[in-house]
Amino acid sequence: MPLSKPSRTGRPRSTEADTAILVATRAALVDLGWSRLTMGDVAARAGVAKTTLYRRWSHKNELVVDAVAVLFDELELPDRGSLSADIEGVVLQFAALLARPETKTALMAVVAESISDEALRARIRSAIVDRQKRLVTIGRERAQARGELPLEDDPETSARHTDLIFDVVAGAVVHRALVSAEPVDEEWAREFTLLLCTGLSAPAQPPPV
């Protein structure tokens, strides 16, 4: 495949170089941690000049967020036939992604660093959070087409519900996997999905035999 043409906005000219840099960034984070990671180290690992790296990313904050965002872009929501099956599937897929050392290290690093960096928080929202809300939108539209969820005519209400669903699912899985360090297995995913779909007032379901 031919290399892409240079971009005036500093986007990567080569898909191969871009991929190598992001892979090197995640590897450096696992080996060195946030504080010791430098742009020079990433460039050396990726086999590119530092000028090549700086044409794409002006600061390591931006670089690390993009390296994490690529991993989250791997998440998919295939049609599993029902809303509950879709939720269970994406929860387990998300947990498997968080279990990877490069994802865990990179995500924890950028979240910790963003506490005192508003620009970094904004980049996390745009590059990771807002992009992954697409999964909620897909899942809701699919469930509405099946008749499992009511249609919503008000775009603002629909957007608020999408945000809330994303916060609940992502927050629960991240807390369970990274903060509590507890397993996100099929049983947990099933119980979480039941609670999400039916609410706190629903009767408890007996465990599977």
Contacts in CASP RR format, 6 or more apart in sequence:
PFRMAT RR
TARGET T0000
AUTHOR 0000-0000-0000
METHOD contacts of the structure
MODEL  1
MPLSKPSRTGRPRSTEADTAILVATRAALVDLGWSRLTMGDVAARAGVAK
TTLYRRWSHKNELVVDAVAVLFDELELPDRGSLSADIEGVVLQFAALLAR
PETKTALMAVVAESISDEALRARIRSAIVDRQKRLVTIGRERAQARGELP
LEDDPETSARHTDLIFDVVAGAVVHRALVSAEPVDEEWAREFTLLLCTGL
SAPAQPPPV
1 15 0 8 1.000
3 13 0 8 1.000
3 14 0 8 1.000
3 15 0 8 1.000
3 16 0 8 1.000
4 12 0 8 1.000
4 13 0 8 1.000
4 14 0 8 1.000
4 15 0 8 1.000
5 13 0 8 1.000
6 13 0 8 1.000
7 13 0 8 1.000
10 55 0 8 1.000
10 56 0 8 1.000
11 56 0 8 1.000
12 18 0 8 1.000
12 21 0 8 1.000
12 56 0 8 1.000
17 46 0 8 1.000
17 48 0 8 1.000
17 52 0 8 1.000
18 56 0 8 1.000
20 46 0 8 1.000
20 47 0 8 1.000
20 48 0 8 1.000
21 42 0 8 1.000
21 43 0 8 1.000
21 46 0 8 1.000
21 48 0 8 1.000
21 53 0 8 1.000
21 56 0 8 1.000
21 63 0 8 1.000
22 63 0 8 1.000
22 66 0 8 1.000
22 67 0 8 1.000
22 70 0 8 1.000
23 46 0 8 1.000
24 42 0 8 1.000
24 43 0 8 1.000
24 45 0 8 1.000
24 46 0 8 1.000
24 47 0 8 1.000
25 37 0 8 1.000
25 42 0 8 1.000
25 63 0 8 1.000
25 64 0 8 1.000
25 67 0 8 1.000
25 106 0 8 1.000
26 67 0 8 1.000
26 68 0 8 1.000
26 71 0 8 1.000
26 102 0 8 1.000
26 103 0 8 1.000
26 105 0 8 1.000
26 106 0 8 1.000
27 45 0 8 1.000
27 102 0 8 1.000
28 37 0 8 1.000
28 41 0 8 1.000
28 42 0 8 1.000
28 45 0 8 1.000
29 37 0 8 1.000
29 64 0 8 1.000
29 67 0 8 1.000
29 102 0 8 1.000
29 105 0 8 1.000
29 106 0 8 1.000
29 109 0 8 1.000
30 101 0 8 1.000
30 102 0 8 1.000
30 105 0 8 1.000
32 41 0 8 1.000
33 105 0 8 1.000
33 109 0 8 1.000
34 64 0 8 1.000
34 109 0 8 1.000
34 112 0 8 1.000
34 113 0 8 1.000
37 60 0 8 1.000
37 64 0 8 1.000
38 60 0 8 1.000
39 50 0 8 1.000
39 53 0 8 1.000
39 54 0 8 1.000
39 57 0 8 1.000
39 60 0 8 1.000
39 63 0 8 1.000
40 50 0 8 1.000
40 53 0 8 1.000
42 53 0 8 1.000
42 60 0 8 1.000
42 63 0 8 1.000
43 49 0 8 1.000
43 50 0 8 1.000
43 52 0 8 1.000
43 53 0 8 1.000
46 53 0 8 1.000
53 63 0 8 1.000
56 63 0 8 1.000
57 63 0 8 1.000
57 66 0 8 1.000
61 110 0 8 1.000
61 113 0 8 1.000
61 117 0 8 1.000
61 119 0 8 1.000
61 120 0 8 1.000
61 123 0 8 1.000
62 123 0 8 1.000
64 106 0 8 1.000
64 109 0 8 1.000
64 110 0 8 1.000
65 110 0 8 1.000
65 120 0 8 1.000
65 123 0 8 1.000
65 124 0 8 1.000
65 127 0 8 1.000
65 128 0 8 1.000
66 127 0 8 1.000
67 106 0 8 1.000
68 103 0 8 1.000
68 106 0 8 1.000
68 107 0 8 1.000
68 110 0 8 1.000
68 127 0 8 1.000
68 128 0 8 1.000
69 127 0 8 1.000
69 128 0 8 1.000
69 131 0 8 1.000
71 97 0 8 1.000
71 100 0 8 1.000
71 102 0 8 1.000
71 103 0 8 1.000
71 106 0 8 1.000
72 97 0 8 1.000
72 128 0 8 1.000
72 131 0 8 1.000
72 132 0 8 1.000
73 131 0 8 1.000
74 97 0 8 1.000
75 90 0 8 1.000
75 93 0 8 1.000
75 94 0 8 1.000
75 97 0 8 1.000
75 132 0 8 1.000
75 135 0 8 1.000
76 93 0 8 1.000
76 135 0 8 1.000
77 86 0 8 1.000
77 90 0 8 1.000
77 135 0 8 1.000
77 138 0 8 1.000
77 139 0 8 1.000
79 86 0 8 1.000
79 142 0 8 1.000
80 86 0 8 1.000
80 88 0 8 1.000
80 89 0 8 1.000
81 146 0 8 1.000
82 146 0 8 1.000
82 148 0 8 1.000
83 139 0 8 1.000
83 142 0 8 1.000
83 143 0 8 1.000
83 146 0 8 1.000
83 148 0 8 1.000
83 149 0 8 1.000
83 197 0 8 1.000
84 193 0 8 1.000
84 194 0 8 1.000
84 197 0 8 1.000
86 139 0 8 1.000
86 142 0 8 1.000
86 143 0 8 1.000
87 169 0 8 1.000
87 189 0 8 1.000
87 193 0 8 1.000
87 196 0 8 1.000
87 197 0 8 1.000
88 186 0 8 1.000
88 189 0 8 1.000
88 190 0 8 1.000
88 193 0 8 1.000
89 189 0 8 1.000
90 135 0 8 1.000
90 169 0 8 1.000
91 169 0 8 1.000
91 173 0 8 1.000
91 184 0 8 1.000
91 189 0 8 1.000
91 192 0 8 1.000
91 193 0 8 1.000
92 184 0 8 1.000
92 185 0 8 1.000
92 186 0 8 1.000
92 189 0 8 1.000
94 169 0 8 1.000
94 170 0 8 1.000
94 173 0 8 1.000
94 184 0 8 1.000
95 173 0 8 1.000
95 176 0 8 1.000
95 177 0 8 1.000
95 184 0 8 1.000
95 189 0 8 1.000
97 103 0 8 1.000
98 104 0 8 1.000
98 107 0 8 1.000
98 173 0 8 1.000
98 174 0 8 1.000
98 177 0 8 1.000
98 178 0 8 1.000
98 184 0 8 1.000
99 177 0 8 1.000
104 178 0 8 1.000
107 174 0 8 1.000
107 178 0 8 1.000
108 178 0 8 1.000
110 120 0 8 1.000
110 124 0 8 1.000
111 124 0 8 1.000
113 120 0 8 1.000
114 120 0 8 1.000
114 121 0 8 1.000
114 124 0 8 1.000
129 166 0 8 1.000
129 170 0 8 1.000
132 166 0 8 1.000
132 170 0 8 1.000
133 162 0 8 1.000
133 163 0 8 1.000
133 166 0 8 1.000
136 162 0 8 1.000
136 165 0 8 1.000
136 166 0 8 1.000
136 169 0 8 1.000
137 162 0 8 1.000
140 149 0 8 1.000
140 158 0 8 1.000
140 161 0 8 1.000
140 162 0 8 1.000
140 165 0 8 1.000
143 149 0 8 1.000
144 150 0 8 1.000
144 151 0 8 1.000
152 158 0 8 1.000
152 161 0 8 1.000
168 196 0 8 1.000
169 196 0 8 1.000
172 192 0 8 1.000
173 184 0 8 1.000
176 182 0 8 1.000
176 184 0 8 1.000
176 188 0 8 1.000
177 184 0 8 1.000
182 188 0 8 1.000
187 207 0 8 1.000
194 202 0 8 1.000
194 205 0 8 1.000
195 202 0 8 1.000
END
